[in-house]
Amino acid sequence: MKIGDKVSVLDDDLCGIVTLIKDNLVTFETSEGFSYQYPKSQLVCLTDELTNNINLHFLKDKEPIGTVHPKLNPKKPPVFDLHIDKLLKNHRHLSPGQKLSIQLKEVESILNRFKRQHYRELVLIHGQGKGILRKEIEKILRHKGFEYTDASYRLYGDGAILVLK
């Protein structure tokens, strides 16, 4: 495995191009521009010959999840934690604006997947703070035509939004 190789995550519908290899960790970028970091043992290198000869249609049936893994329970909606430390391991070098941009891109990605899934609702944990992330999430939800409300205070405090289809 080397920089520039196409890799896929084992047991996940996620692939991209390797941008950095450090020790046992591989960073790759997806076609949507998101960077993810996984141990080498959880990745498989995709050669042109391999991808041309394998029918990857089975990946379309899997629920796509990336760094933000939803907690799945048939009776409860999936929960996505948008805290920056859940999205990126190394974020200290980023400005607040860059962090917000990354979080909002993740929200867009989650909502795009949500439209294609069978769930009727999901929870976005934005956390407490100055309310900037929450306000931006609400703008996106209104723009995309989603209904939303506060998520359960008992479960999430006042730092989460319940999104409805």
C-alpha positions in Angstrom: 0.0 0.0 0.0 1.4 3.4 -1.0 0.2 7.0 -1.4 -2.1 7.3 -4.4 -3.5 3.7 -4.1 -7.2 3.2 -4.0 -8.3 1.5 -0.8 -11.5 0.2 0.6 -12.5 -0.3 4.3 -13.3 -3.8 5.2 -16.8 -4.3 6.5 -17.8 -0.7 5.4 -19.0 1.0 2.2 -16.1 3.5 2.2 -13.2 3.9 -0.2 -10.8 6.5 -1.4 -7.3 7.4 -2.4 -4.4 7.1 0.1 -2.9 10.5 1.0 -0.7 9.6 4.0 0.8 6.6 5.6 2.2 6.9 9.1 3.2 3.8 11.0 0.2 1.5 11.0 -2.3 4.3 10.2 -3.5 5.1 6.6 -5.2 8.3 5.8 -7.3 8.4 2.6 -9.6 10.9 0.9 -13.0 9.9 -0.5 -14.4 11.3 -3.8 -16.6 13.6 -1.6 -13.4 15.2 -0.2 -13.6 13.7 3.3 -10.5 12.3 5.0 -10.6 9.2 7.0 -7.9 7.4 9.0 -7.9 3.6 9.5 -5.3 1.0 10.6 -3.8 -0.9 7.6 -5.4 -4.1 8.9 -8.9 -2.7 8.2 -8.1 -1.7 4.6 -7.8 -3.5 1.4 -5.9 -2.1 -1.6 -8.0 -2.0 -4.8 -6.0 -2.5 -8.0 -7.6 -1.6 -11.4 -7.6 -5.3 -12.2 -9.4 -6.2 -9.0 -12.0 -3.5 -9.3 -12.7 -4.3 -12.9 -13.1 -8.0 -12.2 -15.2 -7.8 -9.1 -18.9 -6.9 -9.1 -19.2 -4.5 -6.2 -23.0 -4.2 -6.4 -23.3 -5.8 -2.9 -21.9 -2.6 -1.4 -25.0 -0.7 -2.4 -27.1 -2.8 0.0 -25.0 -1.9 3.0 -25.7 1.1 5.0 -22.9 3.5 4.3 -21.2 4.7 7.4 -17.9 6.6 7.8 -16.1 7.9 10.7 -19.3 8.9 12.4 -20.8 5.6 13.1 -24.5 5.5 14.0 -25.5 3.6 17.0 -28.1 1.2 15.4 -31.1 -0.2 17.2 -34.2 -1.2 15.3 -36.4 0.7 17.9 -34.3 3.8 18.1 -33.1 6.2 15.3 -29.4 6.2 14.3 -27.3 8.7 16.3 -24.5 10.7 14.8 -22.1 12.5 17.1 -20.8 15.6 15.3 -18.2 16.6 18.0 -15.0 17.4 16.0 -13.0 14.9 18.1 -15.4 12.2 16.9 -14.8 13.2 13.2 -11.1 13.8 13.3 -8.3 12.4 15.5 -6.0 15.4 14.9 -8.0 18.7 14.8 -5.9 21.0 17.0 -4.3 22.7 14.0 -7.7 23.7 12.5 -9.4 27.0 12.9 -12.9 27.2 14.4 -14.2 28.0 10.9 -12.4 24.9 9.4 -13.8 22.7 12.1 -17.3 24.0 11.5 -16.9 23.4 7.7 -15.9 19.8 8.3 -18.9 19.3 10.7 -21.3 20.8 8.2 -19.9 18.6 5.3 -20.5 15.6 7.5 -24.1 16.7 8.2 -24.7 17.1 4.4 -23.3 13.6 3.9 -25.4 12.1 6.7 -28.6 13.7 5.3 -27.9 12.5 1.8 -27.5 8.9 3.1 -30.6 9.4 5.3 -32.7 10.2 2.3 -31.8 6.8 0.8 -32.3 4.8 3.9 -35.4 3.2 5.5 -35.1 5.2 8.7 -37.8 7.8 9.5 -35.7 9.8 11.9 -32.1 10.3 13.1 -30.4 12.2 15.9 -27.6 14.7 15.2 -25.5 15.4 18.4 -24.1 18.9 18.0 -23.2 19.4 21.6 -23.6 22.5 23.7 -21.7 25.7 23.2 -22.4 29.0 21.5 -25.0 27.4 19.3 -23.3 28.2 16.0 -23.2 24.5 14.8 -26.9 24.0 15.8 -28.0 27.2 13.9 -26.0 26.1 10.8 -27.5 22.6 11.0 -31.0 24.1 11.2 -30.3 26.2 8.1 -29.3 23.1 6.2 -32.4 21.1 7.4 -34.8 23.9 6.4 -33.1 24.3 3.0 -33.3 20.6 2.3 -37.0 20.4 3.5 -36.5 18.2 6.6 -38.6 18.6 9.7 -36.8 18.6 13.0 -37.2 19.2 16.7 -35.1 18.9 19.8 -34.0 15.4 20.6 -34.8 13.8 23.9 -33.5 16.0 26.7 -33.3 12.9 29.0 -31.0 11.1 26.5 -29.0 14.0 25.0 -29.5 17.1 27.1 -30.1 20.2 24.9 -27.2 19.3 22.5 -29.0 17.2 19.9 -31.6 17.5 17.1 -34.1 14.9 16.0 -34.4 14.9 12.2 -37.6 13.6 10.7 -38.1 12.4 7.1 
